[in-house]
Amino acid sequence: SKREIKMRKLDSTKVRPLKTEQLLHIEEHDFALRPGFGGSPIPVGIDVQVESIDSISEVDMDFTMTLYLRHYWKDERLSFRSNKNRSMTFDGRLIKKIWVPDVFFVHSKRSFIHDTTVENIMLRVYPDGNVLFSLRITVSAMCFMDFSRFPLDTQNCSLELESYAYNEDDLMLYWKHGNKSLSTDEHISLSQFFIEEFSASSGLAFYSSTGWYNRLFINFALRRHIFFFVLQSYFPAMLMVMLSWVSFWIDRRAVPARVSLGITTVLTMSTIMTGVSASMPQVSYIKAVDVYLWISFLFVFLSVIEYAAVNYLTTAEERKQLKKRGKASGMYSMDAVQAMAFDGCFHDTDVDMDLSPFPDPCEENETRTSQTNISNTDTPRLKRKRSLKGNVGRIILQNNHVIDTYSRIIFPSVYIVFNFFYWGLYI
């Protein structure tokens, strides 16, 4: 009856094939098998448009890239009649019902297809059975980096594509338009790198259990920006080395000033080296920045050792001269520095100070100094002591000021030569 026919039309429990599925004859074929199964391998063309390189991680030795991955192949089972020879475009809902290439990223760590607001998948089928399958993917893959020249290095990374199940007997993977198959966004930029080049290449990969597979490579070279590291590492290290040279112009008798300056520069260099190492992977070889920082640290350390040598030689020579003067005059004479070490008062260097068993206070010493200056006649004893004192000063001058004088010339000269060879070698 008419009522029964109407009820059958309104029955939603019976699933009927969609018009698109009827047009593409999806129900008539087994799409679990590749096109041309049992015959020659099916050619699958690939082209890639790189949208962005999101990050480069030296610690994890990987990179993250967002790209449009497009596949081209022909499946005659999907051919249909079209009077205007126009293609049909579908979204990702049809992908699960037809055969698509199983391309994956070799050495990938993480990857996903963008799904906002829906899955970024496009399928376009032409009347003759040619298919275009496009995906928008973000993938993180390994990049085997060499940091021996860091931060003056250039890293070569590659993203590799390969079929997972079909070897070269079933699927032939190739670049659709040769070298022009790889295109990039004009505005791609990275904070730490210059992108020098993008190139496409192909090859074969062998697995002992499954055979040979076609593999495609997206190669790109990255040259690191040096200016950031000049500001953060090299320039502070240079300043610390030059600051350590200030010690050579400070009076050798100012022990606290020279020692504190040396220790401060050493600790600052240690902090710079620790900061650089914390942001780098723990590799087992020496990096270029390590060479520079360790040599700079050595210069700072040697400036501390230089003052230790000056102080030791000066003290040893003064002790020898005190013994000689004590034997010659029967008493120990002291210059102004030594007298100040004993009684804490400043004394004129032209006056010969005698160490008596009853030390005088500062006021008495100053009185004796003024009385000696008033006298215009030099006694033979005073002349003899002044002559001895001049010889002592000359000997002390040879043992410390000469070292400081040479250090003022040698340290900067050697450091300049080191910088010249360093930058000439690595740049």
VENNORGI-V91980 format. One record per residue. RES is the residue in one small letter. PHI is phi in radians with two decimals (none if undefined). Layout:
BEGIN
res,phi
RES,PHI
RES,PHI
END
This chain:
BEGIN
res,phi
s,none
k,-1.13
r,-1.17
e,-1.16
i,-1.09
k,-1.15
m,-1.16
r,-1.10
k,-1.18
l,-1.51
d,-1.32
s,-1.56
t,-1.39
k,-1.63
v,-1.51
r,-1.96
p,-1.03
l,-1.20
k,-1.12
t,-1.16
e,-1.16
q,-1.15
l,-1.16
l,-1.59
h,1.01
i,-1.19
e,-1.28
e,-1.61
h,-2.23
d,-1.73
f,-1.48
a,-1.28
l,-1.68
r,-1.22
p,-1.09
g,1.17
f,-1.03
g,1.57
g,-1.86
s,-1.21
p,-1.10
i,-1.43
p,-1.38
v,-2.17
g,-1.50
i,-2.25
d,-2.41
v,-2.32
q,-2.06
v,-1.45
e,-1.45
s,-2.86
i,-1.87
d,-1.36
s,-2.82
i,-2.22
s,-1.99
e,-1.30
v,-1.15
d,-1.55
m,0.94
d,-2.59
f,-2.43
t,-2.14
m,-2.34
t,-1.93
l,-2.59
y,-1.79
l,-1.87
r,-2.09
h,-2.00
y,-2.29
w,-2.72
k,-2.15
d,-2.25
e,-1.13
r,-1.18
l,-1.72
s,-1.19
f,-2.60
r,-1.51
s,-2.59
n,-1.18
k,-1.70
n,0.96
r,-1.80
s,-1.46
m,-2.05
t,-2.00
f,-2.27
d,-1.71
g,-1.27
r,-1.22
l,-1.51
i,-1.08
k,-1.23
k,-1.85
i,-2.19
w,-1.49
v,-2.33
p,-1.11
d,-1.74
v,-1.33
f,-2.33
f,-1.75
v,-1.26
h,1.11
s,-1.41
k,-1.76
r,-2.55
s,-2.79
f,-2.73
i,-1.62
h,-1.11
d,-2.29
t,-2.03
t,-1.46
v,-2.25
e,-1.02
n,-1.41
i,-2.28
m,-2.32
l,-2.20
r,-2.19
v,-2.02
y,-1.74
p,-1.00
d,-1.46
g,1.72
n,-1.21
v,-2.23
l,-2.04
f,-2.16
s,-2.14
l,-2.32
r,-1.92
i,-2.24
t,-2.00
v,-2.30
s,-1.94
a,-2.30
m,-1.26
c,-2.36
f,-1.37
m,-1.75
d,-2.02
f,-1.80
s,-1.13
r,-1.89
f,-1.06
p,-1.65
l,-1.77
d,-1.83
t,-2.22
q,-1.84
n,-1.92
c,-2.06
s,-2.60
l,-1.90
e,-1.95
l,-2.03
e,-2.79
s,-1.36
y,-1.46
a,-1.74
y,-1.73
n,-1.45
e,-1.21
d,-1.37
d,-2.00
l,-2.52
m,-1.96
l,-1.63
y,-2.63
w,-1.35
k,-1.09
h,-2.09
g,1.16
n,-1.16
k,-1.44
s,-1.27
l,-1.90
s,-2.21
t,-2.31
d,-1.23
e,-1.17
h,-1.75
i,-1.20
s,-2.64
l,-2.23
s,-1.23
q,-1.94
f,-2.32
f,-1.65
i,-1.56
e,-1.39
e,-2.80
f,-2.13
s,-2.59
a,-2.00
s,-2.61
s,-2.47
g,-2.95
l,-2.17
a,-2.16
f,-1.96
y,-2.13
s,-1.07
s,-1.64
t,-2.15
g,1.90
w,-1.66
y,-2.31
n,-1.28
r,-2.33
l,-1.93
f,-2.14
i,-1.86
n,-1.76
f,-2.60
a,-1.92
l,-2.12
r,-1.88
r,-1.35
h,-1.20
i,-1.64
f,-1.10
f,-1.04
f,-1.31
v,-1.12
l,-1.26
q,-1.59
s,-2.21
y,-1.20
f,-1.12
p,-1.04
a,-1.13
m,-1.07
l,-1.10
m,-1.16
v,-1.14
m,-1.17
l,-1.14
s,-1.14
w,-1.28
v,-1.05
s,-1.03
f,-1.23
w,-1.74
i,-1.54
d,-0.92
r,-1.10
r,-1.42
a,-1.50
v,-1.07
p,-1.03
a,-1.15
r,-1.26
v,-1.21
s,-1.12
l,-1.11
g,-1.12
i,-1.15
t,-1.09
t,-1.15
v,-1.11
l,-1.16
t,-1.14
m,-1.10
s,-1.11
t,-1.15
i,-1.09
m,-1.13
t,-1.15
g,-1.11
v,-1.18
s,-1.16
a,-1.18
s,-1.68
m,-2.14
p,-1.16
q,-1.43
v,-1.44
s,-1.65
y,-2.10
i,-1.53
k,-1.64
a,-1.09
v,-1.17
d,-1.14
v,-1.06
y,-1.15
l,-1.19
w,-1.24
i,-1.15
s,-1.10
f,-1.07
l,-1.12
f,-1.09
v,-1.13
f,-1.14
l,-1.17
s,-1.15
v,-1.22
i,-1.12
e,-1.07
y,-1.24
a,-1.06
a,-1.17
v,-1.09
n,-1.12
y,-1.16
l,-1.13
t,-1.12
t,-1.10
a,-1.11
e,-1.23
e,-1.12
r,-1.13
k,-1.10
q,-1.19
l,-1.12
k,-1.15
k,-1.11
r,-1.19
g,-1.17
k,-1.21
a,-1.27
s,-1.88
g,1.37
m,-2.62
y,-1.65
s,-1.68
m,-2.28
d,-1.50
a,-1.11
v,-1.16
q,-1.19
a,-1.11
m,-1.15
a,-1.16
f,-1.44
d,-1.95
g,1.36
c,-1.97
f,-1.41
h,-2.26
d,-1.21
t,-1.27
d,-1.43
v,-1.83
d,-1.51
m,-1.64
d,-1.86
l,-1.51
s,-1.76
p,-1.13
f,-2.05
p,-1.09
d,-1.53
p,-1.22
c,-1.10
e,-1.11
e,-1.19
n,-1.13
e,-1.17
t,-1.12
r,-1.09
t,-1.16
s,-1.16
q,-1.16
t,-1.21
n,-1.20
i,-1.21
s,-1.18
n,-1.69
t,-1.87
d,-1.63
t,-1.36
p,-1.02
r,-1.14
l,-1.15
k,-1.11
r,-1.14
k,-1.22
r,-1.13
s,-1.11
l,-1.13
k,-1.15
g,-1.12
n,-1.16
v,-1.08
g,-1.08
r,-1.14
i,-1.16
i,-1.09
l,-1.07
q,-1.21
n,-1.64
n,-2.28
h,-1.18
v,-1.15
i,-1.09
d,-1.11
t,-1.11
y,-1.14
s,-1.12
r,-1.09
i,-1.70
i,-1.21
f,-1.04
p,-1.09
s,-1.12
v,-1.14
y,-1.19
i,-1.14
v,-1.09
f,-1.06
n,-1.09
f,-1.08
f,-1.25
y,-1.10
w,-1.21
g,-1.22
l,-1.36
y,-1.69
i,-1.62
END
